[in-house]
């Protein structure tokens, strides 16, 4: 993969560094921080189709989280109640 060098003002560098996770590179942190939704993305509102797509995405995420939680509990030989 090709790389580029960029100059950052020190305060910008420090803000990225503060949000960078311990296990990620600066490139990965910048990618994560610049590609996720922000609340401003929703300021204009949703079309009905976009709202349905987002709702489905959230439901799949919830289902995956529950399944992951149950699998972890099973591996730990614990109850989920």
N, CA, C and O atoms as a Maestro MAE file, in Angstrom:
{
 s_m_m2io_version
 :::
 2.0.0
}

f_m_ct {
 s_m_title
 :::
 protein
 m_atom[324] {
  # First column is atom index #
  i_m_mmod_type
  r_m_x_coord
  r_m_y_coord
  r_m_z_coord
  i_m_residue_number
  s_m_chain_name
  s_m_pdb_residue_name
  s_m_pdb_atom_name
  i_m_atomic_number
  :::
  1 25 0.847 -1.175 0.000 1 A "UNK " " N  " 7
  2 3 0.000 0.000 0.000 1 A "UNK " " CA " 6
  3 2 0.893 1.239 0.000 1 A "UNK " " C  " 6
  4 15 1.881 1.303 0.731 1 A "UNK " " O  " 8
  5 25 0.545 2.195 -0.804 2 A "UNK " " N  " 7
  6 3 1.310 3.438 -0.882 2 A "UNK " " CA " 6
  7 2 1.066 4.268 0.373 2 A "UNK " " C  " 6
  8 15 0.024 4.150 1.017 2 A "UNK " " O  " 8
  9 25 2.021 5.091 0.704 3 A "UNK " " N  " 7
  10 3 1.880 5.970 1.860 3 A "UNK " " CA " 6
  11 2 2.149 7.405 1.448 3 A "UNK " " C  " 6
  12 15 2.764 7.665 0.413 3 A "UNK " " O  " 8
  13 25 1.687 8.323 2.263 4 A "UNK " " N  " 7
  14 3 1.905 9.756 2.091 4 A "UNK " " CA " 6
  15 2 2.317 10.327 3.433 4 A "UNK " " C  " 6
  16 15 1.890 9.852 4.486 4 A "UNK " " O  " 8
  17 25 3.139 11.334 3.382 5 A "UNK " " N  " 7
  18 3 3.496 12.067 4.600 5 A "UNK " " CA " 6
  19 2 2.676 13.347 4.633 5 A "UNK " " C  " 6
  20 15 2.519 14.030 3.621 5 A "UNK " " O  " 8
  21 25 2.165 13.652 5.800 6 A "UNK " " N  " 7
  22 3 1.388 14.888 5.959 6 A "UNK " " CA " 6
  23 2 1.918 15.651 7.160 6 A "UNK " " C  " 6
  24 15 2.429 15.065 8.114 6 A "UNK " " O  " 8
  25 25 1.789 16.939 7.096 7 A "UNK " " N  " 7
  26 3 2.187 17.783 8.220 7 A "UNK " " CA " 6
  27 2 0.938 18.147 9.005 7 A "UNK " " C  " 6
  28 15 -0.077 18.551 8.438 7 A "UNK " " O  " 8
  29 25 1.029 17.999 10.302 8 A "UNK " " N  " 7
  30 3 -0.084 18.344 11.182 8 A "UNK " " CA " 6
  31 2 0.370 19.398 12.173 8 A "UNK " " C  " 6
  32 15 1.501 19.371 12.658 8 A "UNK " " O  " 8
  33 25 -0.517 20.317 12.464 9 A "UNK " " N  " 7
  34 3 -0.222 21.237 13.553 9 A "UNK " " CA " 6
  35 2 -0.189 20.426 14.832 9 A "UNK " " C  " 6
  36 15 -0.877 19.411 14.948 9 A "UNK " " O  " 8
  37 25 0.600 20.866 15.784 10 A "UNK " " N  " 7
  38 3 0.816 20.084 17.003 10 A "UNK " " CA " 6
  39 2 -0.482 19.794 17.748 10 A "UNK " " C  " 6
  40 15 -0.659 18.694 18.272 10 A "UNK " " O  " 8
  41 25 -1.391 20.765 17.802 11 A "UNK " " N  " 7
  42 3 -2.641 20.528 18.524 11 A "UNK " " CA " 6
  43 2 -3.503 19.483 17.813 11 A "UNK " " C  " 6
  44 15 -4.203 18.716 18.475 11 A "UNK " " O  " 8
  45 25 -3.467 19.439 16.488 12 A "UNK " " N  " 7
  46 3 -4.206 18.424 15.740 12 A "UNK " " CA " 6
  47 2 -3.600 17.052 16.020 12 A "UNK " " C  " 6
  48 15 -4.324 16.089 16.273 12 A "UNK " " O  " 8
  49 25 -2.288 16.966 15.974 13 A "UNK " " N  " 7
  50 3 -1.583 15.718 16.277 13 A "UNK " " CA " 6
  51 2 -1.970 15.210 17.669 13 A "UNK " " C  " 6
  52 15 -2.246 14.023 17.840 13 A "UNK " " O  " 8
  53 25 -1.992 16.095 18.653 14 A "UNK " " N  " 7
  54 3 -2.313 15.704 20.033 14 A "UNK " " CA " 6
  55 2 -3.751 15.212 20.153 14 A "UNK " " C  " 6
  56 15 -4.028 14.276 20.903 14 A "UNK " " O  " 8
  57 25 -4.681 15.850 19.405 15 A "UNK " " N  " 7
  58 3 -6.078 15.389 19.454 15 A "UNK " " CA " 6
  59 2 -6.213 13.994 18.857 15 A "UNK " " C  " 6
  60 15 -6.933 13.151 19.391 15 A "UNK " " O  " 8
  61 25 -5.521 13.754 17.755 16 A "UNK " " N  " 7
  62 3 -5.568 12.412 17.153 16 A "UNK " " CA " 6
  63 2 -4.923 11.406 18.095 16 A "UNK " " C  " 6
  64 15 -5.453 10.315 18.305 16 A "UNK " " O  " 8
  65 25 -3.788 11.774 18.656 17 A "UNK " " N  " 7
  66 3 -3.081 10.883 19.578 17 A "UNK " " CA " 6
  67 2 -3.972 10.520 20.769 17 A "UNK " " C  " 6
  68 15 -3.964 9.374 21.220 17 A "UNK " " O  " 8
  69 25 -4.734 11.481 21.276 18 A "UNK " " N  " 7
  70 3 -5.611 11.240 22.425 18 A "UNK " " CA " 6
  71 2 -6.759 10.290 22.073 18 A "UNK " " C  " 6
  72 15 -7.255 9.574 22.943 18 A "UNK " " O  " 8
  73 25 -7.181 10.277 20.819 19 A "UNK " " N  " 7
  74 3 -8.290 9.414 20.403 19 A "UNK " " CA " 6
  75 2 -7.815 8.094 19.809 19 A "UNK " " C  " 6
  76 15 -8.623 7.198 19.563 19 A "UNK " " O  " 8
  77 25 -6.516 7.969 19.579 20 A "UNK " " N  " 7
  78 3 -5.944 6.758 19.001 20 A "UNK " " CA " 6
  79 2 -5.995 5.643 20.026 20 A "UNK " " C  " 6
  80 15 -5.643 5.828 21.191 20 A "UNK " " O  " 8
  81 25 -6.436 4.490 19.575 21 A "UNK " " N  " 7
  82 3 -6.472 3.334 20.466 21 A "UNK " " CA " 6
  83 2 -5.068 2.761 20.593 21 A "UNK " " C  " 6
  84 15 -4.234 2.927 19.703 21 A "UNK " " O  " 8
  85 25 -4.820 2.092 21.698 22 A "UNK " " N  " 7
  86 3 -3.482 1.585 21.990 22 A "UNK " " CA " 6
  87 2 -2.960 0.643 20.908 22 A "UNK " " C  " 6
  88 15 -1.763 0.624 20.619 22 A "UNK " " O  " 8
  89 25 -3.859 -0.135 20.314 23 A "UNK " " N  " 7
  90 3 -3.437 -1.150 19.343 23 A "UNK " " CA " 6
  91 2 -3.517 -0.686 17.893 23 A "UNK " " C  " 6
  92 15 -3.372 -1.507 16.988 23 A "UNK " " O  " 8
  93 25 -3.744 0.611 17.641 24 A "UNK " " N  " 7
  94 3 -3.867 1.037 16.256 24 A "UNK " " CA " 6
  95 2 -2.796 2.044 15.855 24 A "UNK " " C  " 6
  96 15 -2.255 2.771 16.688 24 A "UNK " " O  " 8
  97 25 -2.511 2.065 14.581 25 A "UNK " " N  " 7
  98 3 -1.555 3.017 14.027 25 A "UNK " " CA " 6
  99 2 -2.250 4.369 13.879 25 A "UNK " " C  " 6
  100 15 -3.473 4.463 13.984 25 A "UNK " " O  " 8
  101 25 -1.466 5.402 13.638 26 A "UNK " " N  " 7
  102 3 -2.081 6.709 13.390 26 A "UNK " " CA " 6
  103 2 -2.952 6.646 12.140 26 A "UNK " " C  " 6
  104 15 -4.026 7.247 12.100 26 A "UNK " " O  " 8
  105 25 -2.497 5.927 11.128 27 A "UNK " " N  " 7
  106 3 -3.270 5.802 9.902 27 A "UNK " " CA " 6
  107 2 -4.619 5.144 10.187 27 A "UNK " " C  " 6
  108 15 -5.651 5.611 9.707 27 A "UNK " " O  " 8
  109 25 -4.614 4.068 10.959 28 A "UNK " " N  " 7
  110 3 -5.858 3.383 11.307 28 A "UNK " " CA " 6
  111 2 -6.759 4.293 12.143 28 A "UNK " " C  " 6
  112 15 -7.975 4.304 11.952 28 A "UNK " " O  " 8
  113 25 -6.172 5.051 13.062 29 A "UNK " " N  " 7
  114 3 -6.961 5.964 13.898 29 A "UNK " " CA " 6
  115 2 -7.614 7.044 13.052 29 A "UNK " " C  " 6
  116 15 -8.796 7.342 13.221 29 A "UNK " " O  " 8
  117 25 -6.848 7.625 12.148 30 A "UNK " " N  " 7
  118 3 -7.403 8.671 11.286 30 A "UNK " " CA " 6
  119 2 -8.493 8.090 10.404 30 A "UNK " " C  " 6
  120 15 -9.523 8.731 10.195 30 A "UNK " " O  " 8
  121 25 -8.288 6.894 9.884 31 A "UNK " " N  " 7
  122 3 -9.311 6.241 9.069 31 A "UNK " " CA " 6
  123 2 -10.584 6.044 9.889 31 A "UNK " " C  " 6
  124 15 -11.677 6.371 9.427 31 A "UNK " " O  " 8
  125 25 -10.446 5.515 11.092 32 A "UNK " " N  " 7
  126 3 -11.614 5.277 11.955 32 A "UNK " " CA " 6
  127 2 -12.311 6.585 12.294 32 A "UNK " " C  " 6
  128 15 -13.538 6.670 12.252 32 A "UNK " " O  " 8
  129 25 -11.535 7.597 12.627 33 A "UNK " " N  " 7
  130 3 -12.113 8.862 13.066 33 A "UNK " " CA " 6
  131 2 -12.756 9.656 11.935 33 A "UNK " " C  " 6
  132 15 -13.601 10.516 12.184 33 A "UNK " " O  " 8
  133 25 -12.369 9.377 10.706 34 A "UNK " " N  " 7
  134 3 -12.906 10.156 9.593 34 A "UNK " " CA " 6
  135 2 -13.931 9.404 8.762 34 A "UNK " " C  " 6
  136 15 -14.506 9.983 7.840 34 A "UNK " " O  " 8
  137 25 -14.179 8.134 9.056 35 A "UNK " " N  " 7
  138 3 -15.135 7.390 8.246 35 A "UNK " " CA " 6
  139 2 -16.394 7.011 9.000 35 A "UNK " " C  " 6
  140 15 -17.361 6.580 8.371 35 A "UNK " " O  " 8
  141 25 -16.428 7.146 10.289 36 A "UNK " " N  " 7
  142 3 -17.633 6.815 11.031 36 A "UNK " " CA " 6
  143 2 -18.630 7.964 10.932 36 A "UNK " " C  " 6
  144 15 -18.256 9.112 10.692 36 A "UNK " " O  " 8
  145 25 -19.901 7.636 11.121 37 A "UNK " " N  " 7
  146 3 -20.945 8.651 11.095 37 A "UNK " " CA " 6
  147 2 -20.755 9.633 12.233 37 A "UNK " " C  " 6
  148 15 -20.284 9.274 13.313 37 A "UNK " " O  " 8
  149 25 -21.120 10.852 11.982 38 A "UNK " " N  " 7
  150 3 -21.206 11.837 13.050 38 A "UNK " " CA " 6
  151 2 -22.665 12.290 13.116 38 A "UNK " " C  " 6
  152 15 -23.436 12.048 12.187 38 A "UNK " " O  " 8
  153 25 -23.029 12.925 14.178 39 A "UNK " " N  " 7
  154 3 -24.411 13.407 14.302 39 A "UNK " " CA " 6
  155 2 -24.751 14.405 13.203 39 A "UNK " " C  " 6
  156 15 -25.914 14.536 12.822 39 A "UNK " " O  " 8
  157 25 -23.749 15.108 12.691 40 A "UNK " " N  " 7
  158 3 -23.997 16.060 11.618 40 A "UNK " " CA " 6
  159 2 -24.464 15.363 10.342 40 A "UNK " " C  " 6
  160 15 -25.170 15.962 9.531 40 A "UNK " " O  " 8
  161 25 -24.073 14.102 10.161 41 A "UNK " " N  " 7
  162 3 -24.526 13.357 8.993 41 A "UNK " " CA " 6
  163 2 -26.043 13.196 8.979 41 A "UNK " " C  " 6
  164 15 -26.634 12.995 7.918 41 A "UNK " " O  " 8
  165 25 -26.669 13.282 10.133 42 A "UNK " " N  " 7
  166 3 -28.102 13.055 10.243 42 A "UNK " " CA " 6
  167 2 -28.890 14.356 10.358 42 A "UNK " " C  " 6
  168 15 -30.114 14.322 10.486 42 A "UNK " " O  " 8
  169 25 -28.219 15.483 10.315 43 A "UNK " " N  " 7
  170 3 -28.877 16.770 10.527 43 A "UNK " " CA " 6
  171 2 -29.945 17.051 9.471 43 A "UNK " " C  " 6
  172 15 -30.951 17.699 9.761 43 A "UNK " " O  " 8
  173 25 -29.731 16.566 8.250 44 A "UNK " " N  " 7
  174 3 -30.703 16.819 7.193 44 A "UNK " " CA " 6
  175 2 -31.889 15.884 7.240 44 A "UNK " " C  " 6
  176 15 -32.855 16.072 6.501 44 A "UNK " " O  " 8
  177 25 -31.834 14.903 8.076 45 A "UNK " " N  " 7
  178 3 -32.922 13.943 8.179 45 A "UNK " " CA " 6
  179 2 -32.708 12.770 7.252 45 A "UNK " " C  " 6
  180 15 -31.816 12.783 6.403 45 A "UNK " " O  " 8
  181 25 -33.516 11.779 7.417 46 A "UNK " " N  " 7
  182 3 -33.462 10.550 6.646 46 A "UNK " " CA " 6
  183 2 -34.613 10.485 5.659 46 A "UNK " " C  " 6
  184 15 -35.695 11.016 5.906 46 A "UNK " " O  " 8
  185 25 -34.364 9.833 4.550 47 A "UNK " " N  " 7
  186 3 -35.495 9.381 3.735 47 A "UNK " " CA " 6
  187 2 -36.020 8.131 4.425 47 A "UNK " " C  " 6
  188 15 -35.337 7.566 5.280 47 A "UNK " " O  " 8
  189 25 -37.205 7.698 4.073 48 A "UNK " " N  " 7
  190 3 -37.763 6.486 4.678 48 A "UNK " " CA " 6
  191 2 -36.865 5.282 4.412 48 A "UNK " " C  " 6
  192 15 -36.677 4.436 5.287 48 A "UNK " " O  " 8
  193 25 -36.310 5.208 3.200 49 A "UNK " " N  " 7
  194 3 -35.435 4.085 2.849 49 A "UNK " " CA " 6
  195 2 -34.148 4.118 3.673 49 A "UNK " " C  " 6
  196 15 -33.698 3.079 4.157 49 A "UNK " " O  " 8
  197 25 -33.553 5.298 3.836 50 A "UNK " " N  " 7
  198 3 -32.326 5.410 4.642 50 A "UNK " " CA " 6
  199 2 -32.601 5.042 6.103 50 A "UNK " " C  " 6
  200 15 -31.788 4.376 6.743 50 A "UNK " " O  " 8
  201 25 -33.742 5.474 6.621 51 A "UNK " " N  " 7
  202 3 -34.093 5.147 8.006 51 A "UNK " " CA " 6
  203 2 -34.258 3.631 8.172 51 A "UNK " " C  " 6
  204 15 -33.802 3.058 9.161 51 A "UNK " " O  " 8
  205 25 -34.908 2.993 7.205 52 A "UNK " " N  " 7
  206 3 -35.104 1.543 7.275 52 A "UNK " " CA " 6
  207 2 -33.760 0.816 7.196 52 A "UNK " " C  " 6
  208 15 -33.530 -0.149 7.925 52 A "UNK " " O  " 8
  209 25 -32.877 1.281 6.314 53 A "UNK " " N  " 7
  210 3 -31.543 0.675 6.196 53 A "UNK " " CA " 6
  211 2 -30.762 0.814 7.500 53 A "UNK " " C  " 6
  212 15 -30.123 -0.138 7.948 53 A "UNK " " O  " 8
  213 25 -30.812 1.990 8.103 54 A "UNK " " N  " 7
  214 3 -30.089 2.228 9.350 54 A "UNK " " CA " 6
  215 2 -30.679 1.390 10.478 54 A "UNK " " C  " 6
  216 15 -29.942 0.817 11.281 54 A "UNK " " O  " 8
  217 25 -31.984 1.322 10.538 55 A "UNK " " N  " 7
  218 3 -32.644 0.515 11.562 55 A "UNK " " CA " 6
  219 2 -32.238 -0.959 11.433 55 A "UNK " " C  " 6
  220 15 -31.966 -1.624 12.433 55 A "UNK " " O  " 8
  221 25 -32.201 -1.460 10.199 56 A "UNK " " N  " 7
  222 3 -31.799 -2.855 9.962 56 A "UNK " " CA " 6
  223 2 -30.349 -3.075 10.374 56 A "UNK " " C  " 6
  224 15 -30.013 -4.110 10.949 56 A "UNK " " O  " 8
  225 25 -29.500 -2.109 10.081 57 A "UNK " " N  " 7
  226 3 -28.095 -2.206 10.477 57 A "UNK " " CA " 6
  227 2 -27.963 -2.267 11.998 57 A "UNK " " C  " 6
  228 15 -27.188 -3.069 12.521 57 A "UNK " " O  " 8
  229 25 -28.707 -1.432 12.702 58 A "UNK " " N  " 7
  230 3 -28.669 -1.437 14.166 58 A "UNK " " CA " 6
  231 2 -29.196 -2.758 14.728 58 A "UNK " " C  " 6
  232 15 -28.646 -3.287 15.694 58 A "UNK " " O  " 8
  233 25 -30.243 -3.279 14.132 59 A "UNK " " N  " 7
  234 3 -30.794 -4.557 14.603 59 A "UNK " " CA " 6
  235 2 -29.798 -5.697 14.406 59 A "UNK " " C  " 6
  236 15 -29.632 -6.539 15.288 59 A "UNK " " O  " 8
  237 25 -29.129 -5.722 13.236 60 A "UNK " " N  " 7
  238 3 -28.116 -6.755 12.997 60 A "UNK " " CA " 6
  239 2 -26.967 -6.618 13.987 60 A "UNK " " C  " 6
  240 15 -26.435 -7.614 14.477 60 A "UNK " " O  " 8
  241 25 -26.590 -5.381 14.275 61 A "UNK " " N  " 7
  242 3 -25.516 -5.140 15.237 61 A "UNK " " CA " 6
  243 2 -25.913 -5.633 16.621 61 A "UNK " " C  " 6
  244 15 -25.111 -6.259 17.313 61 A "UNK " " O  " 8
  245 25 -27.148 -5.352 17.026 62 A "UNK " " N  " 7
  246 3 -27.646 -5.824 18.319 62 A "UNK " " CA " 6
  247 2 -27.665 -7.349 18.373 62 A "UNK " " C  " 6
  248 15 -27.254 -7.948 19.367 62 A "UNK " " O  " 8
  249 25 -28.145 -7.972 17.299 63 A "UNK " " N  " 7
  250 3 -28.206 -9.436 17.260 63 A "UNK " " CA " 6
  251 2 -26.812 -10.046 17.346 63 A "UNK " " C  " 6
  252 15 -26.602 -11.040 18.041 63 A "UNK " " O  " 8
  253 25 -25.878 -9.452 16.647 64 A "UNK " " N  " 7
  254 3 -24.499 -9.940 16.689 64 A "UNK " " CA " 6
  255 2 -23.918 -9.785 18.083 64 A "UNK " " C  " 6
  256 15 -23.226 -10.678 18.573 64 A "UNK " " O  " 8
  257 25 -24.195 -8.658 18.722 65 A "UNK " " N  " 7
  258 3 -23.699 -8.432 20.073 65 A "UNK " " CA " 6
  259 2 -24.257 -9.440 21.061 65 A "UNK " " C  " 6
  260 15 -23.527 -9.951 21.910 65 A "UNK " " O  " 8
  261 25 -25.548 -9.729 20.956 66 A "UNK " " N  " 7
  262 3 -26.180 -10.708 21.842 66 A "UNK " " CA " 6
  263 2 -25.584 -12.089 21.593 66 A "UNK " " C  " 6
  264 15 -25.268 -12.811 22.538 66 A "UNK " " O  " 8
  265 25 -25.430 -12.455 20.323 67 A "UNK " " N  " 7
  266 3 -24.868 -13.762 19.991 67 A "UNK " " CA " 6
  267 2 -23.435 -13.874 20.504 67 A "UNK " " C  " 6
  268 15 -23.051 -14.910 21.048 67 A "UNK " " O  " 8
  269 25 -22.648 -12.821 20.336 68 A "UNK " " N  " 7
  270 3 -21.272 -12.826 20.835 68 A "UNK " " CA " 6
  271 2 -21.241 -12.966 22.354 68 A "UNK " " C  " 6
  272 15 -20.402 -13.681 22.903 68 A "UNK " " O  " 8
  273 25 -22.159 -12.279 23.025 69 A "UNK " " N  " 7
  274 3 -22.242 -12.332 24.482 69 A "UNK " " CA " 6
  275 2 -22.588 -13.750 24.948 69 A "UNK " " C  " 6
  276 15 -21.977 -14.277 25.878 69 A "UNK " " O  " 8
  277 25 -23.572 -14.354 24.292 70 A "UNK " " N  " 7
  278 3 -23.968 -15.717 24.662 70 A "UNK " " CA " 6
  279 2 -22.836 -16.710 24.418 70 A "UNK " " C  " 6
  280 15 -22.601 -17.602 25.233 70 A "UNK " " O  " 8
  281 25 -22.134 -16.553 23.289 71 A "UNK " " N  " 7
  282 3 -21.023 -17.451 22.979 71 A "UNK " " CA " 6
  283 2 -19.925 -17.326 24.034 71 A "UNK " " C  " 6
  284 15 -19.349 -18.328 24.458 71 A "UNK " " O  " 8
  285 25 -19.642 -16.107 24.451 72 A "UNK " " N  " 7
  286 3 -18.633 -15.888 25.483 72 A "UNK " " CA " 6
  287 2 -19.054 -16.537 26.799 72 A "UNK " " C  " 6
  288 15 -18.243 -17.174 27.470 72 A "UNK " " O  " 8
  289 25 -20.319 -16.373 27.162 73 A "UNK " " N  " 7
  290 3 -20.813 -16.983 28.397 73 A "UNK " " CA " 6
  291 2 -20.725 -18.511 28.324 73 A "UNK " " C  " 6
  292 15 -20.364 -19.168 29.301 73 A "UNK " " O  " 8
  293 25 -21.059 -19.062 27.161 74 A "UNK " " N  " 7
  294 3 -20.963 -20.510 27.007 74 A "UNK " " CA " 6
  295 2 -19.522 -20.988 27.166 74 A "UNK " " C  " 6
  296 15 -19.263 -22.001 27.815 74 A "UNK " " O  " 8
  297 25 -18.591 -20.252 26.568 75 A "UNK " " N  " 7
  298 3 -17.183 -20.626 26.682 75 A "UNK " " CA " 6
  299 2 -16.707 -20.528 28.139 75 A "UNK " " C  " 6
  300 15 -15.817 -21.265 28.565 75 A "UNK " " O  " 8
  301 25 -17.309 -19.616 28.882 76 A "UNK " " N  " 7
  302 3 -16.947 -19.448 30.290 76 A "UNK " " CA " 6
  303 2 -17.768 -20.373 31.173 76 A "UNK " " C  " 6
  304 15 -17.585 -20.397 32.390 76 A "UNK " " O  " 8
  305 25 -18.679 -21.139 30.564 77 A "UNK " " N  " 7
  306 3 -19.563 -22.042 31.288 77 A "UNK " " CA " 6
  307 2 -20.373 -21.274 32.330 77 A "UNK " " C  " 6
  308 15 -20.453 -21.662 33.495 77 A "UNK " " O  " 8
  309 25 -20.975 -20.160 31.869 78 A "UNK " " N  " 7
  310 3 -21.761 -19.307 32.769 78 A "UNK " " CA " 6
  311 2 -23.173 -19.153 32.228 78 A "UNK " " C  " 6
  312 15 -23.425 -19.402 31.050 78 A "UNK " " O  " 8
  313 25 -24.088 -18.741 33.092 79 A "UNK " " N  " 7
  314 3 -25.471 -18.455 32.700 79 A "UNK " " CA " 6
  315 2 -25.552 -17.029 32.202 79 A "UNK " " C  " 6
  316 15 -24.771 -16.179 32.629 79 A "UNK " " O  " 8
  317 25 -26.498 -16.748 31.292 80 A "UNK " " N  " 7
  318 3 -26.680 -15.376 30.811 80 A "UNK " " CA " 6
  319 2 -27.829 -14.675 31.508 80 A "UNK " " C  " 6
  320 15 -28.306 -13.651 31.019 80 A "UNK " " O  " 8
  321 25 -28.278 -15.183 32.609 81 A "UNK " " N  " 7
  322 3 -29.380 -14.551 33.336 81 A "UNK " " CA " 6
  323 2 -28.919 -13.938 34.619 81 A "UNK " " C  " 6
  324 15 -29.722 -13.364 35.353 81 A "UNK " " O  " 8
  :::
 }
 m_bond[323] {
  # First column is bond index #
  i_m_from
  i_m_to
  i_m_order
  :::
  1 1 2 1
  2 2 3 1
  3 3 4 2
  4 3 5 1
  5 5 6 1
  6 6 7 1
  7 7 8 2
  8 7 9 1
  9 9 10 1
  10 10 11 1
  11 11 12 2
  12 11 13 1
  13 13 14 1
  14 14 15 1
  15 15 16 2
  16 15 17 1
  17 17 18 1
  18 18 19 1
  19 19 20 2
  20 19 21 1
  21 21 22 1
  22 22 23 1
  23 23 24 2
  24 23 25 1
  25 25 26 1
  26 26 27 1
  27 27 28 2
  28 27 29 1
  29 29 30 1
  30 30 31 1
  31 31 32 2
  32 31 33 1
  33 33 34 1
  34 34 35 1
  35 35 36 2
  36 35 37 1
  37 37 38 1
  38 38 39 1
  39 39 40 2
  40 39 41 1
  41 41 42 1
  42 42 43 1
  43 43 44 2
  44 43 45 1
  45 45 46 1
  46 46 47 1
  47 47 48 2
  48 47 49 1
  49 49 50 1
  50 50 51 1
  51 51 52 2
  52 51 53 1
  53 53 54 1
  54 54 55 1
  55 55 56 2
  56 55 57 1
  57 57 58 1
  58 58 59 1
  59 59 60 2
  60 59 61 1
  61 61 62 1
  62 62 63 1
  63 63 64 2
  64 63 65 1
  65 65 66 1
  66 66 67 1
  67 67 68 2
  68 67 69 1
  69 69 70 1
  70 70 71 1
  71 71 72 2
  72 71 73 1
  73 73 74 1
  74 74 75 1
  75 75 76 2
  76 75 77 1
  77 77 78 1
  78 78 79 1
  79 79 80 2
  80 79 81 1
  81 81 82 1
  82 82 83 1
  83 83 84 2
  84 83 85 1
  85 85 86 1
  86 86 87 1
  87 87 88 2
  88 87 89 1
  89 89 90 1
  90 90 91 1
  91 91 92 2
  92 91 93 1
  93 93 94 1
  94 94 95 1
  95 95 96 2
  96 95 97 1
  97 97 98 1
  98 98 99 1
  99 99 100 2
  100 99 101 1
  101 101 102 1
  102 102 103 1
  103 103 104 2
  104 103 105 1
  105 105 106 1
  106 106 107 1
  107 107 108 2
  108 107 109 1
  109 109 110 1
  110 110 111 1
  111 111 112 2
  112 111 113 1
  113 113 114 1
  114 114 115 1
  115 115 116 2
  116 115 117 1
  117 117 118 1
  118 118 119 1
  119 119 120 2
  120 119 121 1
  121 121 122 1
  122 122 123 1
  123 123 124 2
  124 123 125 1
  125 125 126 1
  126 126 127 1
  127 127 128 2
  128 127 129 1
  129 129 130 1
  130 130 131 1
  131 131 132 2
  132 131 133 1
  133 133 134 1
  134 134 135 1
  135 135 136 2
  136 135 137 1
  137 137 138 1
  138 138 139 1
  139 139 140 2
  140 139 141 1
  141 141 142 1
  142 142 143 1
  143 143 144 2
  144 143 145 1
  145 145 146 1
  146 146 147 1
  147 147 148 2
  148 147 149 1
  149 149 150 1
  150 150 151 1
  151 151 152 2
  152 151 153 1
  153 153 154 1
  154 154 155 1
  155 155 156 2
  156 155 157 1
  157 157 158 1
  158 158 159 1
  159 159 160 2
  160 159 161 1
  161 161 162 1
  162 162 163 1
  163 163 164 2
  164 163 165 1
  165 165 166 1
  166 166 167 1
  167 167 168 2
  168 167 169 1
  169 169 170 1
  170 170 171 1
  171 171 172 2
  172 171 173 1
  173 173 174 1
  174 174 175 1
  175 175 176 2
  176 175 177 1
  177 177 178 1
  178 178 179 1
  179 179 180 2
  180 179 181 1
  181 181 182 1
  182 182 183 1
  183 183 184 2
  184 183 185 1
  185 185 186 1
  186 186 187 1
  187 187 188 2
  188 187 189 1
  189 189 190 1
  190 190 191 1
  191 191 192 2
  192 191 193 1
  193 193 194 1
  194 194 195 1
  195 195 196 2
  196 195 197 1
  197 197 198 1
  198 198 199 1
  199 199 200 2
  200 199 201 1
  201 201 202 1
  202 202 203 1
  203 203 204 2
  204 203 205 1
  205 205 206 1
  206 206 207 1
  207 207 208 2
  208 207 209 1
  209 209 210 1
  210 210 211 1
  211 211 212 2
  212 211 213 1
  213 213 214 1
  214 214 215 1
  215 215 216 2
  216 215 217 1
  217 217 218 1
  218 218 219 1
  219 219 220 2
  220 219 221 1
  221 221 222 1
  222 222 223 1
  223 223 224 2
  224 223 225 1
  225 225 226 1
  226 226 227 1
  227 227 228 2
  228 227 229 1
  229 229 230 1
  230 230 231 1
  231 231 232 2
  232 231 233 1
  233 233 234 1
  234 234 235 1
  235 235 236 2
  236 235 237 1
  237 237 238 1
  238 238 239 1
  239 239 240 2
  240 239 241 1
  241 241 242 1
  242 242 243 1
  243 243 244 2
  244 243 245 1
  245 245 246 1
  246 246 247 1
  247 247 248 2
  248 247 249 1
  249 249 250 1
  250 250 251 1
  251 251 252 2
  252 251 253 1
  253 253 254 1
  254 254 255 1
  255 255 256 2
  256 255 257 1
  257 257 258 1
  258 258 259 1
  259 259 260 2
  260 259 261 1
  261 261 262 1
  262 262 263 1
  263 263 264 2
  264 263 265 1
  265 265 266 1
  266 266 267 1
  267 267 268 2
  268 267 269 1
  269 269 270 1
  270 270 271 1
  271 271 272 2
  272 271 273 1
  273 273 274 1
  274 274 275 1
  275 275 276 2
  276 275 277 1
  277 277 278 1
  278 278 279 1
  279 279 280 2
  280 279 281 1
  281 281 282 1
  282 282 283 1
  283 283 284 2
  284 283 285 1
  285 285 286 1
  286 286 287 1
  287 287 288 2
  288 287 289 1
  289 289 290 1
  290 290 291 1
  291 291 292 2
  292 291 293 1
  293 293 294 1
  294 294 295 1
  295 295 296 2
  296 295 297 1
  297 297 298 1
  298 298 299 1
  299 299 300 2
  300 299 301 1
  301 301 302 1
  302 302 303 1
  303 303 304 2
  304 303 305 1
  305 305 306 1
  306 306 307 1
  307 307 308 2
  308 307 309 1
  309 309 310 1
  310 310 311 1
  311 311 312 2
  312 311 313 1
  313 313 314 1
  314 314 315 1
  315 315 316 2
  316 315 317 1
  317 317 318 1
  318 318 319 1
  319 319 320 2
  320 319 321 1
  321 321 322 1
  322 322 323 1
  323 323 324 2
  :::
 }
}
